[in-house]
Amino acid sequence: MADAGADMLHIDVMDGHFVPNISYGAVVQKSLRRVTDLFFDTHLMITQPQRYIADFVKTGSGRITFHIEAEGDPRETIRLIREAGALPAVSVKPGTPAEAVFPLLPELDMVLVMTVEPGFGGQSFMADMMPKVRALRREADRLSLPLNIQVDGGIDLPTAPLAAEAGANILVAGSALFSKPDYAKAVAALRAAAESALV
């Protein structure tokens, strides 16, 4: 499978409980690993992420993102992810303030800010989430942390610069790529749009 110039593959896992949709699990991810060497950025939109961490790491996850709103002690979930051999990340839904994850920042590789309600693709970008991205970047800078900040939801040519300018350095694109006939061209255009905000 060609990577089309993407830096990683973002894999959304949904359990039909934490979010109202169902996607796929570790078995499908294992099949993907057979056809690509891309870094697997696995986003667990599931109620009990702790139960599945080991399975996803075994099938190729380089980083596992769980939701701060999910069940369980976040620090214990972070510990399990690290012990399994992946980078830990946490995600916040639109209704959750950035400050909810501030105490965890020193233990994290990344924070994912959802700019749509998780569970379905093709939703419109919520620009009012950008202050949350800025708050996370300010706090990471204050603590001198090399924190990755990811934005997922409604990323396209007009919104990529907004996320980058706010402080995000990893952007997740779905519909903006998969609706195009040339994925490589679409990836390059999104990258250029994001980088335009940084000059």
KABELUR-V16108 format. One record per backbone hydrogen bond with DSSP energy under -0.5 kcal/mol. NH is the residue of the N-H (numbers start at 1). CO is the residue of the C=O. If there is no record, write none. Layout:
{{NH;CO} {NH;CO}}
//
This chain:
{{6;3} {9;39} {10;8} {11;9} {11;41} {12;10} {13;11} {13;43} {14;12} {15;45} {16;21} {23;14} {24;12} {28;25} {29;25} {30;26} {31;27} {32;28} {33;29} {34;30} {34;31} {35;32} {36;32} {39;7} {40;60} {41;9} {41;39} {42;40} {42;63} {43;11} {43;41} {44;42} {44;65} {45;13} {45;43} {46;44} {51;48} {52;49} {53;49} {56;52} {57;53} {58;54} {59;55} {60;57} {61;56} {62;40} {63;40} {64;87} {65;42} {66;89} {67;44} {68;91} {70;67} {71;47} {74;72} {77;73} {78;74} {79;75} {80;76} {81;77} {82;78} {83;79} {84;80} {85;81} {85;82} {86;81} {87;62} {89;64} {90;110} {91;66} {92;112} {96;93} {100;97} {101;98} {102;99} {104;101} {105;101} {105;102} {107;104} {108;105} {109;88} {110;88} {111;148} {112;90} {113;111} {113;150} {114;92} {114;112} {115;152} {120;117} {126;115} {127;125} {129;126} {130;127} {132;129} {133;129} {134;130} {135;131} {136;132} {137;133} {138;134} {139;135} {140;136} {141;137} {142;138} {143;139} {144;141} {145;140} {147;145} {148;109} {150;111} {151;170} {152;113} {153;172} {160;156} {161;157} {163;159} {164;160} {165;161} {166;162} {167;163} {167;164} {168;163} {169;149} {170;149} {172;151} {173;171} {177;174} {178;174} {179;175} {180;177} {183;181} {186;182} {187;183} {188;184} {189;185} {190;186} {191;187} {192;188} {193;189} {194;190} {195;191} {196;192} {197;193} {197;194} {198;195} {199;196}}
//
